[in-house]
């Protein structure tokens, strides 16, 4: 039979173990959320790179005084149609929240380069937070194992 001090110690140990398990789960959930956020940022960065590539193509064609540029335009599900661009001095750029602005190709390129920089900085920040969370999870895992094996 346990005396009062032994029972109190067992309850304290179980409460501390439970606290660390809850913390571990919360950090794990945060890590999963950040990983999904990072994947979305990387997808947005790839789309931004694709747009920058095409804008650069248009700028080069404008310098060559090219007329009626034939391109394949995506219409969804990996399907494309042939189309001709006869006016490509301005492009429509999304500025967020469902709003778009017409910009000339040089301004659009500058705008997209800044957006790309912001995506890169966000990815770096998410990576730093993921690294910190990973270290915290390693610590919490060892603490939980220590508490679980304590007699």
N, C-alpha and C positions, 0 to 999 in steps of 0.2 A: 504494500500500500504506500502511496506517495504522501509525503507531508505537504504542507501548504506552500513551502518555498519551491519544492520540486514541481508542483502543479503550476505555480505561477511562472516558473522558468519555462515549462513546456508551452504554456499559453503564449508567453512572450516570443518564444522561438517560432511558433506557428504563425503568430501575427506578423513577425518580421519576414518570414518566408512568404506569406501571402502578399505582403506589401511589395516585396521584390518581384514576385511573379506578375503582379498587376503592372508595375513599372516596366517590366520586360515586355509584356504584351503591348503596352502603350507605345513604347519605342519601336517595337516591331511594326505596328500599324503605321506609325509615322514614316518609317523607312519605306514601307510598301507604297504609301501615298507619294513620297518624294520620287521613288523610282518611276511611278506612272507619270508624274509631272515632268521628269527629265526626258522620258520617252516622247512626250508631246512637244517639249522644247526642241528636241533633236529633229523631230518630224517637221516642225515649223522652220527650223534652220535649213533643212534640205530643200523645202519649198522656196525659201528665200534665195538660196543659192541658185536654184533652177530659174527663178525669175531674174536674178542678176545676170545669169548667163545669157538669157534671151534678150534682156535690155542691152547688154553689151553687143550682142549680135546686131540689134537694130541700130545702135549708135554707129557701128562700123559700116553698115549698109548705107546709113545716112551720109557718112563721110565719102562713100563711093558714089553718091548720088544715084543709088539704085532705085528703080521704080518697080512697082508691082512685085513684091517679094512673095514667092510661093512657100507656104508653110503647111504643116499638118497640125490641125487644131484638135486637142482632145475633146471628145464629147461624152466621155464616161466609160467605165468598165473596160479600159484599155483599147477603146475604139477611137479612131481619128478620121477626120475628113480633110481633104485638101482644100486650102483656101488661099486667097491672094490678099496681101496687105498692100493697099495703095496709099494709105494715110497712116503713118506710124510716127508722127512727130509727138503725139501725146499718148499717154497710157493712163488707165484708170487704176489707182492704187488704193488699197484698203488701208484706212487709218484706224480701224478698230471700231467696235460697238456698232457695226453695220453701216458705217459711213465710208464713203470713197471720195477721192479727189482726182481730178485730172492733173497730170504733171507732164512736163516735157521729159523726154527720155533721160537727159542729163540729171534733172532734178529727181526723177524716179530712181535712178541708179544711186545717187547720193542718199536718198531716203532709205532705200533697201540696204545699203551698206551700213547705215546707222542701226537699222533694225537688226541686222545680222550681228553687229557688235553687241547689242543688248541681249540677244539670244545667247551669245557666247558667254557673256558675263553672268547671265542667269544660270547657265549650265555649270559654270565654275562654282557659283555660290551653292547650288544644289549638291554638287560633288563634295564640297567642303562639309556641308551639313550631313551628308550621307556618311562621310568618313568619321565624323564625330559620333554619330549614332551607332556606327559599327563598333567603335571603341567602347561606347557605353554598354552596348549589348554584350560584348565579350566580358566586361567587368561584371555585369548583372548575372550572366550565366554562371560565372565562377562563384559569385556570392550565393546564388541559389543552390548550387551543388554543395557548397560548403555548409550552408544552413540545413540542407536536406540530409547530409551525412553526419551532422553533429548529433551526438547522443545526449 
